[in-house]
């Protein structure tokens, strides 16, 4: 029998013993935050090997998923839930590497478009292949567990009003 105690369960017990409110929700919150840390660290390490940040990678993915590989800077900010300044700064770095180009919107001069370049698509494919080899930071997680995790998180997001 292992002496290992799960840190989330340990936290939940201490929270409950200290009369903290809603210990099961406290544990769920702590579990989600810890998982985000673990996956984030793995993603950051791998994308950094390719000269990208996590945000840079997500911008490339977001543009790639568009049929025309183009999106306004404002829409990138909204879809990634990031401040427009952050998106702009990261896009500057991507543009310097010729992974993304910015251009004025053809009919709305207030809007700037970001477009994934062919080099950006190639870089994205290379980085995604490397991430896929380690299950996008979920190493050791089975296919079935990944599907279940996605479904449980979808249900939680829907319960919280995320469309």
Secondary structure, DSSP 8 states (H G I E B T S, - for coil): ------HHHHHHHHHHHTT-S-HHHHHHHHHHHHHHHHHHHHHHHHHHTTT--HHHHHHHHHHHTSTTSEEEHHHHHHHHT--HHHHHHHHHHHHHTTSEEEEE-SS-TT-EEEEE-HHHHHHHHHHHHHHHHTGGG-TT--HHHHHHHHHHHHHHHHHTT--
